[in-house]
Amino acid sequence: MSLFRSEEHVRRWARANDRGLGAIVPLARVWALAKAWYTDPRRRDWRPRTRDESQALLASVGLTGAFWQLPT
């Protein structure tokens, strides 16, 4: 993950460094994902998330589309 000040900055950097674009996500959305994704495995009720639960979690913070599709 790289942080940039704007989408245009990302696009200029990608062109200048001959890189393709993946997903451009606002920092607030990345933070929302981190808060939802990382839970405390020391909790008694913790269990690994299923693929479908993980996919639903991504969608719940607005990360949808082909880039965010988890493998089946």
CHARMM-style PDB file with segment names, atoms N, HN, CA, C and O in Angstrom:
ATOM      1  N   MET     1       0.846  -1.157   0.000  1.00  0.00      PROA
ATOM      2  CA  MET     1       0.000   0.000   0.000  1.00  0.00      PROA
ATOM      3  C   MET     1       0.898   1.228   0.000  1.00  0.00      PROA
ATOM      4  O   MET     1       1.888   1.303   0.728  1.00  0.00      PROA
ATOM      5  N   SER     2       0.528   2.174  -0.827  1.00  0.00      PROA
ATOM      6  HN  SER     2      -0.276   2.113  -1.418  1.00  0.00      PROA
ATOM      7  CA  SER     2       1.223   3.455  -0.883  1.00  0.00      PROA
ATOM      8  C   SER     2       0.217   4.566  -0.643  1.00  0.00      PROA
ATOM      9  O   SER     2      -0.942   4.460  -1.042  1.00  0.00      PROA
ATOM     10  N   LEU     3       0.652   5.611  -0.004  1.00  0.00      PROA
ATOM     11  HN  LEU     3       1.593   5.697   0.321  1.00  0.00      PROA
ATOM     12  CA  LEU     3      -0.218   6.744   0.285  1.00  0.00      PROA
ATOM     13  C   LEU     3       0.139   7.909  -0.637  1.00  0.00      PROA
ATOM     14  O   LEU     3       1.313   8.200  -0.864  1.00  0.00      PROA
ATOM     15  N   PHE     4      -0.891   8.566  -1.162  1.00  0.00      PROA
ATOM     16  HN  PHE     4      -1.845   8.330  -0.978  1.00  0.00      PROA
ATOM     17  CA  PHE     4      -0.718   9.699  -2.061  1.00  0.00      PROA
ATOM     18  C   PHE     4      -1.680  10.802  -1.650  1.00  0.00      PROA
ATOM     19  O   PHE     4      -2.662  10.549  -0.952  1.00  0.00      PROA
ATOM     20  N   ARG     5      -1.397  12.025  -2.081  1.00  0.00      PROA
ATOM     21  HN  ARG     5      -0.599  12.230  -2.648  1.00  0.00      PROA
ATOM     22  CA  ARG     5      -2.245  13.148  -1.675  1.00  0.00      PROA
ATOM     23  C   ARG     5      -3.508  13.287  -2.511  1.00  0.00      PROA
ATOM     24  O   ARG     5      -4.456  13.950  -2.090  1.00  0.00      PROA
ATOM     25  N   SER     6      -3.537  12.665  -3.702  1.00  0.00      PROA
ATOM     26  HN  SER     6      -2.768  12.126  -4.044  1.00  0.00      PROA
ATOM     27  CA  SER     6      -4.723  12.772  -4.550  1.00  0.00      PROA
ATOM     28  C   SER     6      -4.698  11.656  -5.599  1.00  0.00      PROA
ATOM     29  O   SER     6      -3.672  11.012  -5.814  1.00  0.00      PROA
ATOM     30  N   GLU     7      -5.844  11.444  -6.242  1.00  0.00      PROA
ATOM     31  HN  GLU     7      -6.677  11.968  -6.067  1.00  0.00      PROA
ATOM     32  CA  GLU     7      -5.894  10.449  -7.321  1.00  0.00      PROA
ATOM     33  C   GLU     7      -4.973  10.857  -8.468  1.00  0.00      PROA
ATOM     34  O   GLU     7      -4.314  10.007  -9.067  1.00  0.00      PROA
ATOM     35  N   GLU     8      -4.928  12.130  -8.770  1.00  0.00      PROA
ATOM     36  HN  GLU     8      -5.464  12.820  -8.283  1.00  0.00      PROA
ATOM     37  CA  GLU     8      -4.043  12.586  -9.855  1.00  0.00      PROA
ATOM     38  C   GLU     8      -2.588  12.286  -9.507  1.00  0.00      PROA
ATOM     39  O   GLU     8      -1.812  11.896 -10.380  1.00  0.00      PROA
ATOM     40  N   HSD     9      -2.215  12.461  -8.257  1.00  0.00      PROA
ATOM     41  HN  HSD     9      -2.845  12.777  -7.547  1.00  0.00      PROA
ATOM     42  CA  HSD     9      -0.852  12.145  -7.825  1.00  0.00      PROA
ATOM     43  C   HSD     9      -0.564  10.659  -8.037  1.00  0.00      PROA
ATOM     44  O   HSD     9       0.523  10.300  -8.491  1.00  0.00      PROA
ATOM     45  N   VAL    10      -1.516   9.803  -7.716  1.00  0.00      PROA
ATOM     46  HN  VAL    10      -2.399  10.095  -7.347  1.00  0.00      PROA
ATOM     47  CA  VAL    10      -1.359   8.353  -7.936  1.00  0.00      PROA
ATOM     48  C   VAL    10      -1.125   8.091  -9.409  1.00  0.00      PROA
ATOM     49  O   VAL    10      -0.201   7.366  -9.776  1.00  0.00      PROA
ATOM     50  N   ARG    11      -1.957   8.678 -10.253  1.00  0.00      PROA
ATOM     51  HN  ARG    11      -2.708   9.268  -9.954  1.00  0.00      PROA
ATOM     52  CA  ARG    11      -1.868   8.426 -11.695  1.00  0.00      PROA
ATOM     53  C   ARG    11      -0.542   8.924 -12.267  1.00  0.00      PROA
ATOM     54  O   ARG    11       0.067   8.241 -13.090  1.00  0.00      PROA
ATOM     55  N   ARG    12      -0.090  10.098 -11.844  1.00  0.00      PROA
ATOM     56  HN  ARG    12      -0.585  10.653 -11.175  1.00  0.00      PROA
ATOM     57  CA  ARG    12       1.216  10.609 -12.308  1.00  0.00      PROA
ATOM     58  C   ARG    12       2.343   9.683 -11.863  1.00  0.00      PROA
ATOM     59  O   ARG    12       3.241   9.370 -12.644  1.00  0.00      PROA
ATOM     60  N   TRP    13       2.294   9.246 -10.603  1.00  0.00      PROA
ATOM     61  HN  TRP    13       1.564   9.500  -9.968  1.00  0.00      PROA
ATOM     62  CA  TRP    13       3.328   8.354 -10.085  1.00  0.00      PROA
ATOM     63  C   TRP    13       3.348   7.029 -10.857  1.00  0.00      PROA
ATOM     64  O   TRP    13       4.414   6.516 -11.199  1.00  0.00      PROA
ATOM     65  N   ALA    14       2.159   6.485 -11.124  1.00  0.00      PROA
ATOM     66  HN  ALA    14       1.294   6.902 -10.846  1.00  0.00      PROA
ATOM     67  CA  ALA    14       2.077   5.217 -11.858  1.00  0.00      PROA
ATOM     68  C   ALA    14       2.661   5.366 -13.260  1.00  0.00      PROA
ATOM     69  O   ALA    14       3.400   4.494 -13.718  1.00  0.00      PROA
ATOM     70  N   ARG    15       2.336   6.463 -13.944  1.00  0.00      PROA
ATOM     71  HN  ARG    15       1.736   7.170 -13.572  1.00  0.00      PROA
ATOM     72  CA  ARG    15       2.890   6.697 -15.290  1.00  0.00      PROA
ATOM     73  C   ARG    15       4.400   6.861 -15.225  1.00  0.00      PROA
ATOM     74  O   ARG    15       5.121   6.264 -16.024  1.00  0.00      PROA
ATOM     75  N   ALA    16       4.882   7.658 -14.289  1.00  0.00      PROA
ATOM     76  HN  ALA    16       4.296   8.142 -13.640  1.00  0.00      PROA
ATOM     77  CA  ALA    16       6.312   7.944 -14.177  1.00  0.00      PROA
ATOM     78  C   ALA    16       7.123   6.707 -13.813  1.00  0.00      PROA
ATOM     79  O   ALA    16       8.299   6.607 -14.160  1.00  0.00      PROA
ATOM     80  N   ASN    17       6.494   5.764 -13.112  1.00  0.00      PROA
ATOM     81  HN  ASN    17       5.538   5.845 -12.830  1.00  0.00      PROA
ATOM     82  CA  ASN    17       7.204   4.568 -12.655  1.00  0.00      PROA
ATOM     83  C   ASN    17       6.790   3.312 -13.416  1.00  0.00      PROA
ATOM     84  O   ASN    17       7.103   2.194 -13.006  1.00  0.00      PROA
ATOM     85  N   ASP    18       6.088   3.507 -14.518  1.00  0.00      PROA
ATOM     86  HN  ASP    18       5.833   4.415 -14.851  1.00  0.00      PROA
ATOM     87  CA  ASP    18       5.640   2.395 -15.367  1.00  0.00      PROA
ATOM     88  C   ASP    18       4.932   1.317 -14.541  1.00  0.00      PROA
ATOM     89  O   ASP    18       5.250   0.132 -14.635  1.00  0.00      PROA
ATOM     90  N   ARG    19       3.979   1.754 -13.739  1.00  0.00      PROA
ATOM     91  HN  ARG    19       3.721   2.717 -13.663  1.00  0.00      PROA
ATOM     92  CA  ARG    19       3.213   0.851 -12.883  1.00  0.00      PROA
ATOM     93  C   ARG    19       1.751   0.885 -13.291  1.00  0.00      PROA
ATOM     94  O   ARG    19       1.232   1.921 -13.704  1.00  0.00      PROA
ATOM     95  N   GLY    20       1.100  -0.249 -13.171  1.00  0.00      PROA
ATOM     96  HN  GLY    20       1.521  -1.091 -12.836  1.00  0.00      PROA
ATOM     97  CA  GLY    20      -0.340  -0.297 -13.379  1.00  0.00      PROA
ATOM     98  C   GLY    20      -1.058   0.166 -12.127  1.00  0.00      PROA
ATOM     99  O   GLY    20      -0.490   0.199 -11.036  1.00  0.00      PROA
ATOM    100  N   LEU    21      -2.307   0.519 -12.308  1.00  0.00      PROA
ATOM    101  HN  LEU    21      -2.768   0.493 -13.194  1.00  0.00      PROA
ATOM    102  CA  LEU    21      -3.115   0.927 -11.161  1.00  0.00      PROA
ATOM    103  C   LEU    21      -3.881  -0.269 -10.631  1.00  0.00      PROA
ATOM    104  O   LEU    21      -4.429  -1.052 -11.407  1.00  0.00      PROA
ATOM    105  N   GLY    22      -3.923  -0.413  -9.345  1.00  0.00      PROA
ATOM    106  HN  GLY    22      -3.479   0.223  -8.715  1.00  0.00      PROA
ATOM    107  CA  GLY    22      -4.756  -1.421  -8.705  1.00  0.00      PROA
ATOM    108  C   GLY    22      -6.058  -0.755  -8.316  1.00  0.00      PROA
ATOM    109  O   GLY    22      -6.883  -0.441  -9.174  1.00  0.00      PROA
ATOM    110  N   ALA    23      -6.242  -0.541  -7.046  1.00  0.00      PROA
ATOM    111  HN  ALA    23      -5.571  -0.795  -6.349  1.00  0.00      PROA
ATOM    112  CA  ALA    23      -7.421   0.171  -6.558  1.00  0.00      PROA
ATOM    113  C   ALA    23      -6.947   1.436  -5.859  1.00  0.00      PROA
ATOM    114  O   ALA    23      -5.943   1.439  -5.147  1.00  0.00      PROA
ATOM    115  N   ILE    24      -7.693   2.503  -6.079  1.00  0.00      PROA
ATOM    116  HN  ILE    24      -8.509   2.501  -6.657  1.00  0.00      PROA
ATOM    117  CA  ILE    24      -7.420   3.762  -5.389  1.00  0.00      PROA
ATOM    118  C   ILE    24      -8.515   3.916  -4.344  1.00  0.00      PROA
ATOM    119  O   ILE    24      -9.697   4.031  -4.669  1.00  0.00      PROA
ATOM    120  N   VAL    25      -8.099   3.917  -3.085  1.00  0.00      PROA
ATOM    121  HN  VAL    25      -7.139   3.824  -2.821  1.00  0.00      PROA
ATOM    122  CA  VAL    25      -9.052   3.890  -1.981  1.00  0.00      PROA
ATOM    123  C   VAL    25      -8.738   5.039  -1.023  1.00  0.00      PROA
ATOM    124  O   VAL    25      -7.585   5.217  -0.632  1.00  0.00      PROA
ATOM    125  N   PRO    26      -9.747   5.817  -0.643  1.00  0.00      PROA
ATOM    126  CA  PRO    26      -9.508   6.886   0.334  1.00  0.00      PROA
ATOM    127  C   PRO    26      -9.039   6.308   1.677  1.00  0.00      PROA
ATOM    128  O   PRO    26      -9.449   5.219   2.079  1.00  0.00      PROA
ATOM    129  N   LEU    27      -8.187   7.050   2.343  1.00  0.00      PROA
ATOM    130  HN  LEU    27      -7.853   7.935   2.016  1.00  0.00      PROA
ATOM    131  CA  LEU    27      -7.622   6.592   3.606  1.00  0.00      PROA
ATOM    132  C   LEU    27      -8.711   6.276   4.636  1.00  0.00      PROA
ATOM    133  O   LEU    27      -8.567   5.331   5.411  1.00  0.00      PROA
ATOM    134  N   ALA    28      -9.782   7.045   4.653  1.00  0.00      PROA
ATOM    135  HN  ALA    28      -9.899   7.813   4.023  1.00  0.00      PROA
ATOM    136  CA  ALA    28     -10.864   6.779   5.605  1.00  0.00      PROA
ATOM    137  C   ALA    28     -11.467   5.391   5.372  1.00  0.00      PROA
ATOM    138  O   ALA    28     -11.855   4.718   6.327  1.00  0.00      PROA
ATOM    139  N   ARG    29     -11.549   4.964   4.126  1.00  0.00      PROA
ATOM    140  HN  ARG    29     -11.235   5.511   3.350  1.00  0.00      PROA
ATOM    141  CA  ARG    29     -12.101   3.639   3.838  1.00  0.00      PROA
ATOM    142  C   ARG    29     -11.108   2.547   4.247  1.00  0.00      PROA
ATOM    143  O   ARG    29     -11.515   1.500   4.751  1.00  0.00      PROA
ATOM    144  N   VAL    30      -9.824   2.783   4.036  1.00  0.00      PROA
ATOM    145  HN  VAL    30      -9.494   3.634   3.628  1.00  0.00      PROA
ATOM    146  CA  VAL    30      -8.807   1.828   4.489  1.00  0.00      PROA
ATOM    147  C   VAL    30      -8.881   1.677   6.005  1.00  0.00      PROA
ATOM    148  O   VAL    30      -8.777   0.568   6.530  1.00  0.00      PROA
ATOM    149  N   TRP    31      -9.063   2.797   6.707  1.00  0.00      PROA
ATOM    150  HN  TRP    31      -9.148   3.698   6.281  1.00  0.00      PROA
ATOM    151  CA  TRP    31      -9.167   2.758   8.160  1.00  0.00      PROA
ATOM    152  C   TRP    31     -10.419   1.987   8.588  1.00  0.00      PROA
ATOM    153  O   TRP    31     -10.368   1.203   9.536  1.00  0.00      PROA
ATOM    154  N   ALA    32     -11.527   2.203   7.902  1.00  0.00      PROA
ATOM    155  HN  ALA    32     -11.568   2.840   7.132  1.00  0.00      PROA
ATOM    156  CA  ALA    32     -12.759   1.472   8.222  1.00  0.00      PROA
ATOM    157  C   ALA    32     -12.548  -0.034   8.019  1.00  0.00      PROA
ATOM    158  O   ALA    32     -13.013  -0.840   8.825  1.00  0.00      PROA
ATOM    159  N   LEU    33     -11.860  -0.404   6.963  1.00  0.00      PROA
ATOM    160  HN  LEU    33     -11.482   0.251   6.308  1.00  0.00      PROA
ATOM    161  CA  LEU    33     -11.565  -1.819   6.717  1.00  0.00      PROA
ATOM    162  C   LEU    33     -10.677  -2.382   7.824  1.00  0.00      PROA
ATOM    163  O   LEU    33     -10.940  -3.469   8.340  1.00  0.00      PROA
ATOM    164  N   ALA    34      -9.634  -1.652   8.188  1.00  0.00      PROA
ATOM    165  HN  ALA    34      -9.420  -0.769   7.770  1.00  0.00      PROA
ATOM    166  CA  ALA    34      -8.719  -2.136   9.230  1.00  0.00      PROA
ATOM    167  C   ALA    34      -9.439  -2.365  10.545  1.00  0.00      PROA
ATOM    168  O   ALA    34      -9.217  -3.375  11.213  1.00  0.00      PROA
ATOM    169  N   LYS    35     -10.309  -1.423  10.923  1.00  0.00      PROA
ATOM    170  HN  LYS    35     -10.490  -0.602  10.380  1.00  0.00      PROA
ATOM    171  CA  LYS    35     -11.036  -1.571  12.187  1.00  0.00      PROA
ATOM    172  C   LYS    35     -11.949  -2.791  12.167  1.00  0.00      PROA
ATOM    173  O   LYS    35     -12.085  -3.484  13.175  1.00  0.00      PROA
ATOM    174  N   ALA    36     -12.571  -3.052  11.027  1.00  0.00      PROA
ATOM    175  HN  ALA    36     -12.459  -2.488  10.208  1.00  0.00      PROA
ATOM    176  CA  ALA    36     -13.480  -4.192  10.926  1.00  0.00      PROA
ATOM    177  C   ALA    36     -12.719  -5.502  10.749  1.00  0.00      PROA
ATOM    178  O   ALA    36     -13.140  -6.534  11.271  1.00  0.00      PROA
ATOM    179  N   TRP    37     -11.618  -5.475  10.029  1.00  0.00      PROA
ATOM    180  HN  TRP    37     -11.276  -4.637   9.605  1.00  0.00      PROA
ATOM    181  CA  TRP    37     -10.899  -6.698   9.662  1.00  0.00      PROA
ATOM    182  C   TRP    37     -10.117  -7.284  10.833  1.00  0.00      PROA
ATOM    183  O   TRP    37     -10.157  -8.490  11.077  1.00  0.00      PROA
ATOM    184  N   TYR    38      -9.416  -6.429  11.544  1.00  0.00      PROA
ATOM    185  HN  TYR    38      -9.384  -5.450  11.345  1.00  0.00      PROA
ATOM    186  CA  TYR    38      -8.520  -6.907  12.595  1.00  0.00      PROA
ATOM    187  C   TYR    38      -9.250  -6.983  13.931  1.00  0.00      PROA
ATOM    188  O   TYR    38      -9.516  -5.969  14.577  1.00  0.00      PROA
ATOM    189  N   THR    39      -9.558  -8.189  14.315  1.00  0.00      PROA
ATOM    190  HN  THR    39      -9.342  -9.012  13.790  1.00  0.00      PROA
ATOM    191  CA  THR    39     -10.209  -8.426  15.602  1.00  0.00      PROA
ATOM    192  C   THR    39      -9.208  -9.095  16.532  1.00  0.00      PROA
ATOM    193  O   THR    39      -8.132  -9.506  16.099  1.00  0.00      PROA
ATOM    194  N   ASP    40      -9.549  -9.201  17.774  1.00  0.00      PROA
ATOM    195  HN  ASP    40     -10.423  -8.867  18.127  1.00  0.00      PROA
ATOM    196  CA  ASP    40      -8.638  -9.753  18.779  1.00  0.00      PROA
ATOM    197  C   ASP    40      -8.765 -11.266  18.850  1.00  0.00      PROA
ATOM    198  O   ASP    40      -9.779 -11.770  19.332  1.00  0.00      PROA
ATOM    199  N   PRO    41      -7.756 -12.010  18.379  1.00  0.00      PROA
ATOM    200  CA  PRO    41      -7.835 -13.467  18.403  1.00  0.00      PROA
ATOM    201  C   PRO    41      -7.758 -14.054  19.812  1.00  0.00      PROA
ATOM    202  O   PRO    41      -7.924 -15.261  19.987  1.00  0.00      PROA
ATOM    203  N   ARG    42      -7.509 -13.216  20.813  1.00  0.00      PROA
ATOM    204  HN  ARG    42      -7.373 -12.236  20.670  1.00  0.00      PROA
ATOM    205  CA  ARG    42      -7.471 -13.712  22.193  1.00  0.00      PROA
ATOM    206  C   ARG    42      -8.854 -13.816  22.805  1.00  0.00      PROA
ATOM    207  O   ARG    42      -9.031 -14.418  23.864  1.00  0.00      PROA
ATOM    208  N   ARG    43      -9.845 -13.222  22.128  1.00  0.00      PROA
ATOM    209  HN  ARG    43      -9.701 -12.733  21.267  1.00  0.00      PROA
ATOM    210  CA  ARG    43     -11.216 -13.296  22.660  1.00  0.00      PROA
ATOM    211  C   ARG    43     -11.718 -14.725  22.621  1.00  0.00      PROA
ATOM    212  O   ARG    43     -11.410 -15.474  21.693  1.00  0.00      PROA
ATOM    213  N   ARG    44     -12.477 -15.097  23.608  1.00  0.00      PROA
ATOM    214  HN  ARG    44     -12.727 -14.490  24.362  1.00  0.00      PROA
ATOM    215  CA  ARG    44     -13.025 -16.461  23.707  1.00  0.00      PROA
ATOM    216  C   ARG    44     -13.862 -16.861  22.507  1.00  0.00      PROA
ATOM    217  O   ARG    44     -13.835 -18.013  22.073  1.00  0.00      PROA
ATOM    218  N   ASP    45     -14.607 -15.901  21.972  1.00  0.00      PROA
ATOM    219  HN  ASP    45     -14.629 -14.965  22.324  1.00  0.00      PROA
ATOM    220  CA  ASP    45     -15.511 -16.214  20.867  1.00  0.00      PROA
ATOM    221  C   ASP    45     -14.871 -16.042  19.481  1.00  0.00      PROA
ATOM    222  O   ASP    45     -15.559 -16.144  18.466  1.00  0.00      PROA
ATOM    223  N   TRP    46     -13.560 -15.782  19.439  1.00  0.00      PROA
ATOM    224  HN  TRP    46     -13.001 -15.699  20.264  1.00  0.00      PROA
ATOM    225  CA  TRP    46     -12.889 -15.580  18.157  1.00  0.00      PROA
ATOM    226  C   TRP    46     -12.833 -16.881  17.362  1.00  0.00      PROA
ATOM    227  O   TRP    46     -12.639 -17.961  17.920  1.00  0.00      PROA
ATOM    228  N   ARG    47     -13.003 -16.756  16.072  1.00  0.00      PROA
ATOM    229  HN  ARG    47     -13.161 -15.879  15.619  1.00  0.00      PROA
ATOM    230  CA  ARG    47     -12.806 -17.866  15.142  1.00  0.00      PROA
ATOM    231  C   ARG    47     -12.401 -17.261  13.810  1.00  0.00      PROA
ATOM    232  O   ARG    47     -12.721 -16.106  13.531  1.00  0.00      PROA
ATOM    233  N   PRO    48     -11.708 -18.021  12.993  1.00  0.00      PROA
ATOM    234  CA  PRO    48     -11.337 -17.471  11.680  1.00  0.00      PROA
ATOM    235  C   PRO    48     -12.591 -17.136  10.870  1.00  0.00      PROA
ATOM    236  O   PRO    48     -13.609 -17.822  10.960  1.00  0.00      PROA
ATOM    237  N   ARG    49     -12.494 -16.098  10.101  1.00  0.00      PROA
ATOM    238  HN  ARG    49     -11.666 -15.541  10.028  1.00  0.00      PROA
ATOM    239  CA  ARG    49     -13.594 -15.667   9.244  1.00  0.00      PROA
ATOM    240  C   ARG    49     -13.650 -16.563   8.005  1.00  0.00      PROA
ATOM    241  O   ARG    49     -12.611 -16.951   7.471  1.00  0.00      PROA
ATOM    242  N   THR    50     -14.846 -16.887   7.555  1.00  0.00      PROA
ATOM    243  HN  THR    50     -15.690 -16.571   7.989  1.00  0.00      PROA
ATOM    244  CA  THR    50     -14.985 -17.654   6.310  1.00  0.00      PROA
ATOM    245  C   THR    50     -14.746 -16.716   5.128  1.00  0.00      PROA
ATOM    246  O   THR    50     -14.723 -15.496   5.284  1.00  0.00      PROA
ATOM    247  N   ARG    51     -14.572 -17.296   3.962  1.00  0.00      PROA
ATOM    248  HN  ARG    51     -14.590 -18.287   3.835  1.00  0.00      PROA
ATOM    249  CA  ARG    51     -14.391 -16.507   2.744  1.00  0.00      PROA
ATOM    250  C   ARG    51     -15.606 -15.609   2.521  1.00  0.00      PROA
ATOM    251  O   ARG    51     -15.458 -14.427   2.210  1.00  0.00      PROA
ATOM    252  N   ASP    52     -16.798 -16.163   2.676  1.00  0.00      PROA
ATOM    253  HN  ASP    52     -16.919 -17.123   2.929  1.00  0.00      PROA
ATOM    254  CA  ASP    52     -18.015 -15.371   2.463  1.00  0.00      PROA
ATOM    255  C   ASP    52     -18.142 -14.248   3.487  1.00  0.00      PROA
ATOM    256  O   ASP    52     -18.596 -13.156   3.146  1.00  0.00      PROA
ATOM    257  N   GLU    53     -17.755 -14.494   4.720  1.00  0.00      PROA
ATOM    258  HN  GLU    53     -17.386 -15.382   4.997  1.00  0.00      PROA
ATOM    259  CA  GLU    53     -17.774 -13.442   5.737  1.00  0.00      PROA
ATOM    260  C   GLU    53     -16.764 -12.347   5.390  1.00  0.00      PROA
ATOM    261  O   GLU    53     -17.042 -11.158   5.553  1.00  0.00      PROA
ATOM    262  N   SER    54     -15.603 -12.757   4.916  1.00  0.00      PROA
ATOM    263  HN  SER    54     -15.377 -13.722   4.784  1.00  0.00      PROA
ATOM    264  CA  SER    54     -14.593 -11.776   4.514  1.00  0.00      PROA
ATOM    265  C   SER    54     -15.088 -10.944   3.338  1.00  0.00      PROA
ATOM    266  O   SER    54     -14.884  -9.730   3.306  1.00  0.00      PROA
ATOM    267  N   GLN    55     -15.736 -11.589   2.375  1.00  0.00      PROA
ATOM    268  HN  GLN    55     -15.902 -12.575   2.401  1.00  0.00      PROA
ATOM    269  CA  GLN    55     -16.266 -10.870   1.220  1.00  0.00      PROA
ATOM    270  C   GLN    55     -17.330  -9.876   1.662  1.00  0.00      PROA
ATOM    271  O   GLN    55     -17.364  -8.744   1.181  1.00  0.00      PROA
ATOM    272  N   ALA    56     -18.195 -10.293   2.572  1.00  0.00      PROA
ATOM    273  HN  ALA    56     -18.167 -11.213   2.964  1.00  0.00      PROA
ATOM    274  CA  ALA    56     -19.243  -9.412   3.087  1.00  0.00      PROA
ATOM    275  C   ALA    56     -18.636  -8.235   3.844  1.00  0.00      PROA
ATOM    276  O   ALA    56     -19.145  -7.118   3.762  1.00  0.00      PROA
ATOM    277  N   LEU    57     -17.563  -8.474   4.571  1.00  0.00      PROA
ATOM    278  HN  LEU    57     -17.149  -9.382   4.638  1.00  0.00      PROA
ATOM    279  CA  LEU    57     -16.903  -7.410   5.307  1.00  0.00      PROA
ATOM    280  C   LEU    57     -16.338  -6.370   4.338  1.00  0.00      PROA
ATOM    281  O   LEU    57     -16.484  -5.169   4.566  1.00  0.00      PROA
ATOM    282  N   LEU    58     -15.697  -6.821   3.265  1.00  0.00      PROA
ATOM    283  HN  LEU    58     -15.578  -7.797   3.079  1.00  0.00      PROA
ATOM    284  CA  LEU    58     -15.185  -5.892   2.256  1.00  0.00      PROA
ATOM    285  C   LEU    58     -16.329  -5.040   1.698  1.00  0.00      PROA
ATOM    286  O   LEU    58     -16.213  -3.820   1.590  1.00  0.00      PROA
ATOM    287  N   ALA    59     -17.420  -5.696   1.351  1.00  0.00      PROA
ATOM    288  HN  ALA    59     -17.514  -6.687   1.440  1.00  0.00      PROA
ATOM    289  CA  ALA    59     -18.572  -4.974   0.801  1.00  0.00      PROA
ATOM    290  C   ALA    59     -19.149  -3.990   1.811  1.00  0.00      PROA
ATOM    291  O   ALA    59     -19.613  -2.916   1.428  1.00  0.00      PROA
ATOM    292  N   SER    60     -19.125  -4.339   3.090  1.00  0.00      PROA
ATOM    293  HN  SER    60     -18.748  -5.211   3.401  1.00  0.00      PROA
ATOM    294  CA  SER    60     -19.719  -3.473   4.119  1.00  0.00      PROA
ATOM    295  C   SER    60     -18.992  -2.138   4.246  1.00  0.00      PROA
ATOM    296  O   SER    60     -19.577  -1.162   4.715  1.00  0.00      PROA
ATOM    297  N   VAL    61     -17.729  -2.081   3.837  1.00  0.00      PROA
ATOM    298  HN  VAL    61     -17.254  -2.874   3.456  1.00  0.00      PROA
ATOM    299  CA  VAL    61     -16.993  -0.812   3.872  1.00  0.00      PROA
ATOM    300  C   VAL    61     -16.879  -0.201   2.475  1.00  0.00      PROA
ATOM    301  O   VAL    61     -16.118   0.743   2.261  1.00  0.00      PROA
ATOM    302  N   GLY    62     -17.644  -0.751   1.528  1.00  0.00      PROA
ATOM    303  HN  GLY    62     -18.262  -1.518   1.702  1.00  0.00      PROA
ATOM    304  CA  GLY    62     -17.703  -0.164   0.195  1.00  0.00      PROA
ATOM    305  C   GLY    62     -16.661  -0.644  -0.784  1.00  0.00      PROA
ATOM    306  O   GLY    62     -16.466  -0.021  -1.828  1.00  0.00      PROA
ATOM    307  N   LEU    63     -15.978  -1.746  -0.477  1.00  0.00      PROA
ATOM    308  HN  LEU    63     -16.136  -2.252   0.371  1.00  0.00      PROA
ATOM    309  CA  LEU    63     -14.965  -2.286  -1.383  1.00  0.00      PROA
ATOM    310  C   LEU    63     -15.600  -3.409  -2.196  1.00  0.00      PROA
ATOM    311  O   LEU    63     -15.646  -4.562  -1.767  1.00  0.00      PROA
ATOM    312  N   THR    64     -16.078  -3.050  -3.356  1.00  0.00      PROA
ATOM    313  HN  THR    64     -16.040  -2.113  -3.704  1.00  0.00      PROA
ATOM    314  CA  THR    64     -16.778  -3.989  -4.222  1.00  0.00      PROA
ATOM    315  C   THR    64     -16.154  -3.961  -5.608  1.00  0.00      PROA
ATOM    316  O   THR    64     -15.304  -3.119  -5.898  1.00  0.00      PROA
ATOM    317  N   GLY    65     -16.573  -4.868  -6.447  1.00  0.00      PROA
ATOM    318  HN  GLY    65     -17.264  -5.551  -6.211  1.00  0.00      PROA
ATOM    319  CA  GLY    65     -16.059  -4.918  -7.809  1.00  0.00      PROA
ATOM    320  C   GLY    65     -15.027  -6.015  -7.965  1.00  0.00      PROA
ATOM    321  O   GLY    65     -14.645  -6.672  -6.996  1.00  0.00      PROA
ATOM    322  N   ALA    66     -14.585  -6.203  -9.185  1.00  0.00      PROA
ATOM    323  HN  ALA    66     -14.895  -5.670  -9.972  1.00  0.00      PROA
ATOM    324  CA  ALA    66     -13.686  -7.313  -9.527  1.00  0.00      PROA
ATOM    325  C   ALA    66     -12.383  -7.295  -8.720  1.00  0.00      PROA
ATOM    326  O   ALA    66     -11.900  -8.350  -8.308  1.00  0.00      PROA
ATOM    327  N   PHE    67     -11.814  -6.112  -8.491  1.00  0.00      PROA
ATOM    328  HN  PHE    67     -12.206  -5.255  -8.825  1.00  0.00      PROA
ATOM    329  CA  PHE    67     -10.542  -6.028  -7.765  1.00  0.00      PROA
ATOM    330  C   PHE    67     -10.653  -6.616  -6.367  1.00  0.00      PROA
ATOM    331  O   PHE    67      -9.702  -7.210  -5.859  1.00  0.00      PROA
ATOM    332  N   TRP    68     -11.820  -6.449  -5.743  1.00  0.00      PROA
ATOM    333  HN  TRP    68     -12.593  -5.966  -6.155  1.00  0.00      PROA
ATOM    334  CA  TRP    68     -12.017  -6.863  -4.356  1.00  0.00      PROA
ATOM    335  C   TRP    68     -12.634  -8.254  -4.230  1.00  0.00      PROA
ATOM    336  O   TRP    68     -12.957  -8.689  -3.124  1.00  0.00      PROA
ATOM    337  N   GLN    69     -12.797  -8.946  -5.335  1.00  0.00      PROA
ATOM    338  HN  GLN    69     -12.534  -8.594  -6.234  1.00  0.00      PROA
ATOM    339  CA  GLN    69     -13.394 -10.289  -5.307  1.00  0.00      PROA
ATOM    340  C   GLN    69     -12.365 -11.283  -4.784  1.00  0.00      PROA
ATOM    341  O   GLN    69     -11.298 -11.445  -5.377  1.00  0.00      PROA
ATOM    342  N   LEU    70     -12.679 -11.946  -3.681  1.00  0.00      PROA
ATOM    343  HN  LEU    70     -13.546 -11.815  -3.200  1.00  0.00      PROA
ATOM    344  CA  LEU    70     -11.773 -12.952  -3.115  1.00  0.00      PROA
ATOM    345  C   LEU    70     -11.863 -14.250  -3.904  1.00  0.00      PROA
ATOM    346  O   LEU    70     -12.917 -14.564  -4.456  1.00  0.00      PROA
ATOM    347  N   PRO    71     -10.775 -15.006  -3.965  1.00  0.00      PROA
ATOM    348  CA  PRO    71     -10.816 -16.286  -4.698  1.00  0.00      PROA
ATOM    349  C   PRO    71     -11.787 -17.266  -4.025  1.00  0.00      PROA
ATOM    350  O   PRO    71     -11.989 -17.242  -2.811  1.00  0.00      PROA
ATOM    351  N   THR    72     -12.360 -18.105  -4.840  1.00  0.00      PROA
ATOM    352  HN  THR    72     -12.196 -18.126  -5.826  1.00  0.00      PROA
ATOM    353  CA  THR    72     -13.300 -19.097  -4.304  1.00  0.00      PROA
ATOM    354  C   THR    72     -12.578 -20.396  -4.001  1.00  0.00      PROA
ATOM    355  OT1 THR    72     -13.200 -21.355  -3.542  1.00  0.00      PROA
TER     356      THR     72
END
